[in-house]
Amino acid sequence: MITLPAFRQFLDNLEEGVLFLDQERHVVAINEAASHMLGQQHDNILNKLCPSIFQGTACARSCEKRGHCTLMNNAVQGKKVQDLVVNRPDGALVPLRMWAMVLPSDEQIESYCAVVLRDRTQEMLLEEAASNRMQLGGLVGNSAVMKELFRQILRAAASEASILITGESGSGKELVARALHENSSRAKGPYVRVHCAALPEQLLEGELFGHARGAFTGAATAREGRFEAAHGGTLLLDEIGEVPLNIQVKLLRVLQEREIERLGENQARKVDVRIIAATHRDLPAMVNRGEFRADLYYRLRVLPLHVPALRDRKEDLPLLVSSMLANILARGKGHDVQISSEAMDAFRAYRWPGNVRELANALEYAMVHVDGTTVQLRHLPPEIQEAKPLVADSGAAPAPTPELVQRYYRAPAQQDVQEKEIILNALKETGGNKAAAAGKLGMSRTTLWKKLKQYGIDNPSE
């Protein structure tokens, strides 16, 4: 029996559920989060065999068949986590992620191992949402601006017209280009990208158009350029604003004539290429200054697409974070973690000058520094830790939304009134279902229970 009061208090404040088992697999202790996940009172679970609590799951069947804790054996062999669905006594099906760890012997903590549970309900909802057009290629989002961008991409993909993608650095312009290609009639053809800013002028021309043998010193063999390599497919001219004026003239000819000439040749070669250009620069201003050809600009922007900055679609942050963490885990670069509410608050408060790319880098940073199963504020890059909480815009009070729960950092009295109103509204919309309300509010169920108790709403123990 676990008797240390401080340790007991610590366990009951965890968002993960924890069951402590003895060597015969009996439950000797359980925290509040696990009781809520399993839908059973603390006393009803104590002294039960672990497999009887997870009846009907593959883990329980394996445990009963073998007579020992399969999950623990898997942990020893490096198979750390297992996903399962528990059928609670009230009939609810709860998706859980479960793993185990051997505990050091302690006279005051008479247990052999700990089984840790994480409620995957919110994660499953995010996965389901992503399958319902919240993802297009590598693009992820459910905000109004992203839904509109998805619509524009699908419409533009059906056309053969040239496309100009604009947006800040790191916002995902290259992902838009890939989505355009993958949803077009050219999807089975090549997709070729040229980063125009990465090549000096003397190399860029040969890279784009190719060269004949002997065209310049060192050209021992003929070589095709990127336009020829993309024949029958799509060519992305990334950072088109960095292309020198003399090469802009040749690009214009390709757009007009659909043919190229290799350096050192006088022979025109026909190319069948769908051209997409992308830039973070203000091309109209460059046209006015004589730095970019007006005729080329208008040839490129037949179908303009703009990628919104991350600060203009912060409601997509939970979905983006979930997707990126899954990618990191799939690459074997980290272990399964979740984001604490404080860390998510900091993400919402930060302005993201580097956009989605910066968010991905921040999560990579966090995965290096995290020392448990939850990314806390201290694990984030310093500039994000120091981000100031957002202040609501002046004017009429905004309608209650999930994000507002995280945004009200005004005077305590006003904050409490606003937050209580939002929570009551969420409970009303979900018919009093606290789990659904927590998901709607963007907070964990443990956090919601604490808020309910704080504001005296209903019975937080239900």
Protein Blocks (a to p, Z undefined) as FASTA:
>chain_A
ZZbfklmmmmmmpfbdcddddfkopafbdcfklmmmnopafklmgopafklmmgoiaklm
mmmmnopafklmmmmnopabccdddddfkopacddddddddddddfklgcfbdcddddfk
lmmmmmmmmmnopaghjbgcfbfklmmmmmmmmmmmmpmbdcddeddehilpmmmmmmmm
mmmmklmmccddddfklpcfklmmmmmnopaehkaghiabccddfklmmgoiacddehkl
lpcfklmmmmmmmmmnopacdehiabdcddddddddddfbdfklmmmnopacfklmmmmm
mpacddddfklmmmlmmmmmmmmmmmmmmnopaccddddfklmmmmmmpgolnlmmlmmm
mmmmmmmmpcbfbdcfklpcfklmmpccddddehjdddddfklmmmmccdfklmmmmmmm
mmmmmmmmnnopaklmmmmnopafklmmmmmmmnopajfkZZ
